[in-house]
Amino acid sequence: MSYEVKGKITAIGETIQRTEKFKARQFEVTQSGVSQFGDEWENMIAMEVHQDKCALLDAISVGAGVS
């Protein structure tokens, strides 16, 4: 399953070894904008990567744009 998200990375967690064969790492993306009525909004989306994908977050820093 995949998702498309545009925003900024606001948090990156440490890699956690959940079992002998399974590891996971969480990160947070924040989206913001203005509604058609002029109200500002902000969404914080928590996501998690697993196994070999955990290392991909090493090359990303907090504040980086995501699209």
Beta strands, then each sheet from edge to edge (+ up, - down):
strand 1: 7-12
strand 2: 16-19
strand 3: 22-34
strand 4: 40-50
strand 5: 65-66
sheet 1: 2+ 3- 1+ 5-
sheet 2: 2+ 3- 4+
end
